[in-house]
Amino acid sequence: MYKQVILVRQDLRLEKGKLAAQVAHGSLEAALSSDKKTLVEWRGTGAKKVVLKVPGESELLQYKRAADRARLPNALIRDAGLTVLKPGTITCLGIGPCREEKIDAITGSLKPL
């Protein structure tokens, strides 16, 4: 089974609309970095997405490094700074889509948002 996770920083305390937009950016950008075969398989099985929370930027970057080491498709999202955040603020990290067990090996201890 395939899935994608989006890790969101809790310290930013984003309002619902901003949070939804950042998660959408993370999902799309990570999916675009995936290979076509995996993308087709993921979409064919329902395109499972799970949003997880991390305390802050340093933890998010640790998960980014782990995803890179495991060669999982991922995308770090930085806000453009047009509304409530400073330009370049790191808000979330999309990982996958890829096999669930590969993602769970890295993010399995995190709690859903």
N, C-alpha and C positions, 0 to 999 in steps of 0.2 A: 504494500500500500504506500502511496505517496502523500506527502503533506508539505505545507509551508507554515513557518511560524514568523510572527512579527513581534519583536521585543520592543517594549515601550518604556521610556524613562518615567518613573513615578515622581521624581523630584521636581519636574517641570509643572506638575499639576495643570495639565492642559484642559481647556474647556472641551466639551463633547465634540463640537464641530471641528475644532482644530485637531483634536486627537484622531477623529475619523479620517480627516484629510491626510495626516501624516502616516497613518496605518495604510491607507490606500497607496500612497507613494511608495512605502516600503514593500508592499505586496507586488505592485507592478514592476518596480525596478529590479527586485530580486528575480521575479519570473522571467523578465527579459534577459537576465544573465544566465539563465538555465539553457541546457541544450534542447533542441527541438523535440527529440524523442521523449525525453522526460516530461517536457511540457505537455505533449499530446497525451501521455499516460496519465499524468496528474489531472488534466481536464476531463479525461474519460472516466475517471473514478470519483468525480464530484468536486475536484479542486479544493480539497480540505485546507482550511486556514485556521490557525489558532493564534490568538493574541495573548502574549505573556508579559508579565511586568518584571522590570529590573529596578533596583533602587536609584541608580544614577548613571552618569556618563562613564565613569571608570569601569563599572561592571559591564556596561554595554560594550565597551571597547574590548574587554576580556573575551566576551562571546564572539566578537568580530574576529579576533585573532584565532580563536579556537575553530571557527568556521573556515577561515582561510587555511589553517593547518590541515584540516580535514578535506580541503578542496571542495567545500560545499558552495553552491552559488549563493551569493549574498549581496546585499546593498545597504550601505550606511546612508541614512537620510539626514541631510542638513537643511534647515529651514532657510528660506530666502529672506526672511526678516521683513516681510511686507505688512505684517499685522502685529502680533503680540510678542514675538520673540526677536532677539537680536539676530542679524544676518549671520549665517553659518552655524547656528545652534544645532547640535546633533540631537535629534529627537527619537529616532528609532532605527532598528536594524531588521531587515527582512532576510530570512534564511530559507532557501529552497525555492521551488519544490525539489524534493528528492525523497529517497526512501525514508520512511518514518524512523526506522531504527538508527539511521545515521544522524538525523536531527536530534532524536531522543538521547543519544549518547552525549550530546553537548548541552541540550536545554531541558532534559528530563526532570530536573529538580525545580524548575521555575513554576510559579503559580499563574493561573489564568488571570487576566485583567478583570 
